[in-house]
Amino acid sequence: MGVITCTDEYTSPIPPARLFKALVLDAHNLVPNLMPQAVKSIDTLQGDGRAGSIKQINFAEGMSS
């Protein structure tokens, strides 16, 4: 297991607080709906979703991690 860091910059009409909530705090709900062909589900294994929590990403059939 390792750490992956990616940095991108985009402009959006959506307020930063709303984007953060959707992309970070609610990603376990949002990502499987946006990319069902790639991500089957995201499960929280330990913690309450805040810093230090452990999440498992379950990829769709035929996808590799």
C-alpha atoms as an extended CHARMM CRD file, in Angstrom:
* protein
*
        65  EXT
         1         1  MET       CA              0.0000000000        0.0000000000        0.0000000000  PROA      1               0.0000000000
         2         2  GLY       CA              1.2160000000        3.5270000000       -0.6820000000  PROA      2               0.0000000000
         3         3  VAL       CA              0.3040000000        7.1660000000       -0.8360000000  PROA      3               0.0000000000
         4         4  ILE       CA             -0.7430000000        8.8030000000       -4.0940000000  PROA      4               0.0000000000
         5         5  THR       CA             -0.8140000000       12.5880000000       -4.4380000000  PROA      5               0.0000000000
         6         6  CYS       CA             -2.4380000000       14.4070000000       -7.3540000000  PROA      6               0.0000000000
         7         7  THR       CA             -2.8380000000       18.1430000000       -7.8240000000  PROA      7               0.0000000000
         8         8  ASP       CA             -5.1720000000       19.8080000000      -10.3260000000  PROA      8               0.0000000000
         9         9  GLU       CA             -6.7570000000       23.2420000000      -10.5000000000  PROA      9               0.0000000000
        10        10  TYR       CA            -10.1970000000       23.9740000000      -11.9570000000  PROA      10              0.0000000000
        11        11  THR       CA            -12.6310000000       26.8850000000      -11.9700000000  PROA      11              0.0000000000
        12        12  SER       CA            -16.2410000000       26.2260000000      -10.9790000000  PROA      12              0.0000000000
        13        13  PRO       CA            -19.4060000000       28.2570000000      -10.3920000000  PROA      13              0.0000000000
        14        14  ILE       CA            -20.1060000000       26.0170000000       -7.3540000000  PROA      14              0.0000000000
        15        15  PRO       CA            -18.9580000000       27.4660000000       -3.9990000000  PROA      15              0.0000000000
        16        16  PRO       CA            -15.7900000000       25.8470000000       -2.5550000000  PROA      16              0.0000000000
        17        17  ALA       CA            -17.5380000000       24.6700000000        0.6300000000  PROA      17              0.0000000000
        18        18  ARG       CA            -20.1550000000       22.7870000000       -1.3920000000  PROA      18              0.0000000000
        19        19  LEU       CA            -17.5060000000       21.1980000000       -3.6350000000  PROA      19              0.0000000000
        20        20  PHE       CA            -15.4800000000       20.0970000000       -0.6000000000  PROA      20              0.0000000000
        21        21  LYS       CA            -18.5420000000       18.5210000000        1.0070000000  PROA      21              0.0000000000
        22        22  ALA       CA            -19.4370000000       16.6220000000       -2.1870000000  PROA      22              0.0000000000
        23        23  LEU       CA            -15.9320000000       15.5570000000       -3.2360000000  PROA      23              0.0000000000
        24        24  VAL       CA            -14.4340000000       14.7940000000        0.1820000000  PROA      24              0.0000000000
        25        25  LEU       CA            -17.1000000000       14.2960000000        2.8270000000  PROA      25              0.0000000000
        26        26  ASP       CA            -19.7690000000       12.6720000000        0.5960000000  PROA      26              0.0000000000
        27        27  ALA       CA            -17.4300000000       10.9540000000       -1.9010000000  PROA      27              0.0000000000
        28        28  HSD       CA            -18.5710000000        7.5110000000       -0.7130000000  PROA      28              0.0000000000
        29        29  ASN       CA            -22.0500000000        8.3550000000       -2.0700000000  PROA      29              0.0000000000
        30        30  LEU       CA            -21.0730000000       10.5340000000       -5.0320000000  PROA      30              0.0000000000
        31        31  VAL       CA            -18.2840000000        8.5660000000       -6.7520000000  PROA      31              0.0000000000
        32        32  PRO       CA            -20.1780000000        5.2580000000       -7.2530000000  PROA      32              0.0000000000
        33        33  ASN       CA            -23.0880000000        7.2290000000       -8.7690000000  PROA      33              0.0000000000
        34        34  LEU       CA            -20.8520000000        9.2640000000      -11.0840000000  PROA      34              0.0000000000
        35        35  MET       CA            -18.6600000000        6.3290000000      -12.1630000000  PROA      35              0.0000000000
        36        36  PRO       CA            -20.6640000000        3.0880000000      -11.7600000000  PROA      36              0.0000000000
        37        37  GLN       CA            -18.6210000000        1.4350000000      -14.5200000000  PROA      37              0.0000000000
        38        38  ALA       CA            -15.4580000000        1.8850000000      -12.4310000000  PROA      38              0.0000000000
        39        39  VAL       CA            -16.4260000000        2.0190000000       -8.7260000000  PROA      39              0.0000000000
        40        40  LYS       CA            -18.9810000000       -0.3790000000       -7.2630000000  PROA      40              0.0000000000
        41        41  SER       CA            -18.9980000000        1.0940000000       -3.7400000000  PROA      41              0.0000000000
        42        42  ILE       CA            -16.9210000000        2.7800000000       -1.0520000000  PROA      42              0.0000000000
        43        43  ASP       CA            -17.2130000000        1.3100000000        2.4570000000  PROA      43              0.0000000000
        44        44  THR       CA            -15.9920000000        2.8220000000        5.7250000000  PROA      44              0.0000000000
        45        45  LEU       CA            -14.0670000000        0.1030000000        7.5500000000  PROA      45              0.0000000000
        46        46  GLN       CA            -13.0030000000        2.1250000000       10.5740000000  PROA      46              0.0000000000
        47        47  GLY       CA            -13.8740000000        5.5860000000       11.8700000000  PROA      47              0.0000000000
        48        48  ASP       CA            -16.6650000000        8.0300000000       11.1600000000  PROA      48              0.0000000000
        49        49  GLY       CA            -15.4110000000        9.4430000000        7.8550000000  PROA      49              0.0000000000
        50        50  ARG       CA            -13.2570000000       12.1540000000        9.3670000000  PROA      50              0.0000000000
        51        51  ALA       CA             -9.4570000000       12.2820000000        9.3860000000  PROA      51              0.0000000000
        52        52  GLY       CA             -7.9410000000        8.9140000000       10.2560000000  PROA      52              0.0000000000
        53        53  SER       CA            -10.8680000000        6.8640000000        8.9380000000  PROA      53              0.0000000000
        54        54  ILE       CA            -10.1660000000        3.8380000000        6.7460000000  PROA      54              0.0000000000
        55        55  LYS       CA            -12.2570000000        3.3730000000        3.6020000000  PROA      55              0.0000000000
        56        56  GLN       CA            -12.2950000000        0.4870000000        1.1420000000  PROA      56              0.0000000000
        57        57  ILE       CA            -12.9650000000        1.2140000000       -2.5500000000  PROA      57              0.0000000000
        58        58  ASN       CA            -14.6660000000       -1.7040000000       -4.2910000000  PROA      58              0.0000000000
        59        59  PHE       CA            -14.0030000000       -1.5650000000       -8.0260000000  PROA      59              0.0000000000
        60        60  ALA       CA            -16.5240000000       -2.7460000000      -10.6030000000  PROA      60              0.0000000000
        61        61  GLU       CA            -16.0530000000       -6.0880000000      -12.3350000000  PROA      61              0.0000000000
        62        62  GLY       CA            -13.1280000000       -5.9580000000      -14.7640000000  PROA      62              0.0000000000
        63        63  MET       CA            -11.5280000000       -2.8480000000      -13.2310000000  PROA      63              0.0000000000
        64        64  SER       CA             -8.1380000000       -2.9830000000      -11.5330000000  PROA      64              0.0000000000
        65        65  SER       CA             -6.8460000000       -0.8780000000       -8.6570000000  PROA      65              0.0000000000
